[in-house]
Amino acid sequence: MRRYLGIFLTFARACLVRDMTFRANFLLECVTSLGWMSMNLAFYLLVFTFTPEIGRGTGWTREPFFAFVATGLIVNSIVQAFFMPSAEELTEMVRSGGLDSVLVQPLDAQFLLSLHRVEYSSLANGLVGVGLLGWAVSRFTAPPPAIAWLLYPLLVACGVAILYALIIMLAAATILLGRNQSLYDFWFYLTNFSRYPAEIYAGPWGGPIRMICTFVIPILLVVNVPARVIAQPFSAGSWTPIGGAVLAAAVMLVVSRLVFQAALAKYRSASS
Amino acid sequence: MDNSPSAAGDATVIRVDGLAKQYRVFDKREGLAASIRGLFHRESRVVDALRGVDLTVQRGEFVALLGPNGAGKTTFLKLLSGIITPSAGTATVLGHVPWERADAFRRRFALVMGQRNQLWWDLPAAESFRLHREIYRIEPARFTRTRDELVELLDVGGLVNRPVRELSLGERMKLELVAALLHEPEVLFLDEPTIGLDVVAQHTIHRFLRHVRTERHVTVVLTTHYMKDVAALCERLVVITRGSILYDGSLEGIVDRFTSHKIVTLDLDETPDRGRIERFGFPCEIRGPRVTLRIDRDRIADVLPGLLRDEPVRDISVEDVPLEEIVAGLFRGASAAPESGA
């Protein structure tokens, strides 16, 4: 474990050195990312000028909803900073045969392939998310209980784990197919569902989406469960989704590991 | 702790029995209509990249795998280094089955591919070396000693702190070799390490690899298209064509086995008469007073005294047929033979 931490820190250090080599690019990425996030926040503020609550009786009034948005920013910035850049490179590595040099190293290939690139500029959104969460929580009528603060980081980690597992399964598809640009688009569309409170998925269309995105591909647990713990009243009923999120994260990690191993066994390598 | 047979000092480092690799490839027909049909039904066929290869390599050997493009050389190296899994057959390298990808195995070999960059592109090679130290758990003092020695041998001290993208191909390859040898592997797989390099860089790498082999006792398997690599580095040559081994033996052996003649070059006082010179052997070329004759190996001792006596010879050289020519003949012969199997 210590060795893997050391290797990850070496990757992180090298990426920082590279980012600092191309400083203008780094700053531009930060500005672009923050700009896109600011536009989203402005859009949500606009929505709340028309309605006091997202969905009637859901409890997602302005400040709780911004706590929800902040949680989404934190989860996504972790994924975008630590996992997504490596996964995006995988397509090219498979196509060009760069994966070969990963497979000959005495190291877990999944670790190497999913953590070899860190994109520091994506952490900017996460920092804003932390600030936004602090602002939203400070305006709650009742502050979250201590248990909510204790569970929140664990559930954020579960959310990150679910998204990570999904990325790994798509990476496995890349290895099997040789190229899967559309599957990464699929990831983008799918994760879009996680950006909104689960309560909006109701009715004849929303109901099935909610079921699928909770029990088949548990994408709705990624932001909803930690956000609900911090932004909604904590009760005995809160433990069910919490347990579900922990279980879903564990199952997804195991399944993604198995799928990835199976894909590596079928790797064909590119011609030289 | 590695308890494999090879770790205990077994002289056989690589053992391959009936190793085969098949790929299913999809045929893509030309035209829009064919492309649309291909959405619903794709035609495929099975290609034999390697057909039941047997090979044994002893510790410390330097083996060259030679073959035309698509012969199966790189597929063979990929199987031996565990990158891909075989369709049939068995192999052990240092007592391990390569495609099981055990860390204990992967710590003991290195693979360098001339056409692929394994160093971080935007960063100095020193950063890649540092990562290598972490991955292979190289003790710091040993790491520094090995790195400095390798850097000095290849004379790349001034390059390790420059971004890799700013280096020439030859400079990059030297640094790739340093990175590959930092963990002091027992087996080194080299896939066309001198491809695209100038003569000076080729020479430096030849000298370096000879040193690695003799001083560090590394077993080396090299694939190449360059006969210069083979002549400079290897005693043993394995010729692969169409996924099968056509020849496995010494450099001298291939000359004996596949040629029945020698090349005799004469510098005469004057341009000879063709009919007269044909008495001694087949004239491959007559360019003024310089004549190149092909003479049967069995007759050479009988022919030369007469030639020296009857012709105004100023200079003479007797050589084997160039290796390039022999190997090219082998490749041509193999490609002309009817394909069996697939």
Contacts between the chains, C-beta under 8 A, distances in Angstrom:
chain1	res1	chain2	res2	distance
A	3	B	134	7.1
A	3	B	137	6.4
A	6	B	134	5.1
A	7	B	131	7.1
A	7	B	134	4.7
A	7	B	135	6.1
A	10	B	130	6.1
A	10	B	131	4.9
A	10	B	134	5.0
A	11	B	131	7.3
A	14	B	120	6.2
A	14	B	123	5.7
A	14	B	127	5.0
A	14	B	131	6.9
A	17	B	123	6.1
A	17	B	127	6.7
A	18	B	120	7.8
A	18	B	122	5.0
A	18	B	123	5.9
A	21	B	122	6.5
A	21	B	123	7.8
A	21	B	163	7.5
A	22	B	122	7.8
A	96	B	116	7.6
A	97	B	113	8.0
A	97	B	116	6.1
A	98	B	116	6.7
A	100	B	78	6.9
A	100	B	83	4.9
A	100	B	111	7.5
A	100	B	113	7.0
A	100	B	116	7.0
A	101	B	111	7.3
A	101	B	113	7.4
A	101	B	116	6.7
A	101	B	118	4.4
A	103	B	82	6.7
A	103	B	83	5.0
A	103	B	101	6.7
A	104	B	81	5.2
A	104	B	82	6.8
A	104	B	83	6.6
A	104	B	106	6.0
A	104	B	109	7.5
A	104	B	110	7.6
A	104	B	111	4.9
A	105	B	106	6.3
A	105	B	135	5.5
A	106	B	103	4.0
A	106	B	104	7.9
A	106	B	106	3.9
A	106	B	107	4.6
A	106	B	135	6.7
A	106	B	136	6.6
A	107	B	103	7.5
A	107	B	135	5.4
A	109	B	101	7.9
A	265	B	85	6.3
A	266	B	85	8.0
A	267	B	83	7.2
A	267	B	84	6.4
A	268	B	23	6.7
A	268	B	84	6.6
A	269	B	78	5.6
A	269	B	83	5.4
A	269	B	84	5.2
A	271	B	74	7.8
A	272	B	74	4.4
A	272	B	113	6.9
A	272	B	115	5.6
A	272	B	116	7.8
A	272	B	191	6.5
A	272	B	192	7.5
